[in-house]
Amino acid sequence: MWFTDKTWLRPALATAIAGTLAGCASGPKVYDRATLAPAETSLVASKPEVLRADFENLFEEGQRNKVLNLMEIGIKAYRAGYRQEAKNTLTQARLEIENVYADSDAARKARSIWYEEAEKDFKGEPYERAMVYLYLGLIYLEEGDYGNARASFLAGLLQDAFAEEEQNSADFALLLYLAGWSAMQMGSDQLARDHFDELKLYRPDAPIPEADDNALLIVETGTSPRKLGDGVGHYQLVYRRGKNFQDVAAEVRNGEEWSALYPMEDIFFQASTRGGRAIDRIVEGQIQFKENTRAVGSTLSSVSQDSMLAGFSSAAGGAVGAGYAAISLISVAAEGMSASANTRADIRYWAGLPDTIHLLPVTAADGDPVTVRFLDKNGQPVPGLADNTEFKFDGRGAGLAFATSRRPDSGGSQ
C-alpha cells in the first residue's frame, strides 16, 4: 500500500445624492460580441469539445475579457487532463497579468492609471492572479521542472502581496507549502526548511513532508468565491462564498480505511482579506481595512476537526467564525464624487476556481490509483460525488495526483 475614517453626510444631502445616483444608474453595459473569423472558427473546432465554448468566448469577447477567458480555459483544461492546453492558456494569462502587476516602477505607474479607467480589461483580483501561478506551478511540478515550479509559486505570493497600491504581507499558505515541496525536490533542504518555517506561522499543524514522502495529493472542493454589485448604483463590491455546493472536505481511500486530507487553503478567505485582515472597501484604488477585523467564515473551520480549526485560526490572526454568510464589503466609489465620475463595481470573476484546496504528502509509486470522496459540513459523504485519479511521477523521483469535485467530464461538475 502506498500510504504512510468616514465622514457622514447630513440626511438631506445624503437623500439628494442617493436620488441622483439612483437617477443616473442604469443597467449593466452590454458589450458587443465579435463574429469569429474563419481562422478562429477553425481553431475552435480543433480544440477538445469540453473547451470549445470557452474558446468561442475568448474570441467573441475580445481583449476586455481575454485574461478571464484564458483563466477559465486553463483551469478547465487542467481538470480535464489537457495539460499542454492548460499550460499554454495560463501562460498567456500570466504574461497579460505581468504587463500591469509586476514589481517594477513601470508597472506601478501603469497601475496608477489603471484604476482611473472606468472600463478596464480584466486582470483579476490578487487571489485570482495568484491562482494562475499556482496551477502553472503544478504543471511544472508534473514536468519535473522544480525550479520553475518554485519560481511560479513565489510569483503567486508576490501577486497575493499586491493590494491595489499598497502592499501587505502575503499569507497564501498553499503557495508557501508548494514552494517548500519544490525546494525539497530540487535538493535545496535549507530553502525547503525556510518555506516550511514560514508556513508554520499560518498553518502550525500542516502536514510537513517526511523524508520518505515522495508524492503529493492535491484535492479541490466547492465553488469559487463570488463578486456581487451592491449599494445604490451598484458601486460597491460584495464578496460572498460560492454557492450550490455541499462538499467542504475530502478523504482518500487507504486500504479499507479513509484518510482525511488537510484543508490547506480557503480561496474565499484569500478573496476577502489581505494579509489576514478583512477588507472594508477600496476607495480611489486604495484599500481600506476594517478597524476591528472580524472573522471571515471559512471552510477550514466548518468541519469539526481540530487540525482544521488550529491551522486557520493562526492564519486569520485571531478567532475565526464559521458560516457561509460571512462577507467582506468593498466600495469602489470614491467618497463625494459625482455619479458620472464613478463606475459600477466590476463583478467579473474567475468562476472556475474551487472554494478550498486540500493536500496530503504520501509515499506512493507511479500509477498507484487514488479514490477520493467528498464530505459535507457534517462530515458525511456527499452522495454520488467522488473522483478517481492516479499518481504520476515525473521521472526525477517525485509524484503528484490531482483530484477535484468539479471534473468537467464527470458528475462532479456543480
Secondary structure, 3 states (H helix, E strand, C coil): CCCCCCCCCCHHHHHHHHHHHHHHCCCCCCCCCCCCCHHHHHHHHHCCHHHHHHHHHHHHHCHHHHHHHHHHHHHHHHHHCCHHHHHHHHHHHHHHHHCCCCCCHHHHHHHHHHCCCCCCCCCCCHHHHHHHHHHHHHHHHHCCCHHHHHHHHHHHHHHHHEECCEECCCCCHHHHHHHHHHHHHHCCHHHHHHHHHHHCCCCCCCCCCCCCCCEEEEEEECCCCEEEEECHHHCEEEEECCCCCCCCEEEEEECCEEEECEEEEEHHHHHCEECCEEEEEEECCEEEECCCCCCCCCHHHCCCCHHHHHHHHHHHCCCCCCCCCCCEEEECCCCCCCHHHCCCCCCCCCCCCCCEEEEEEECCCCCCEEEEEEECCCCCEEEEEEEEEECEECCCCCEEEEEECCCCCCCCCC
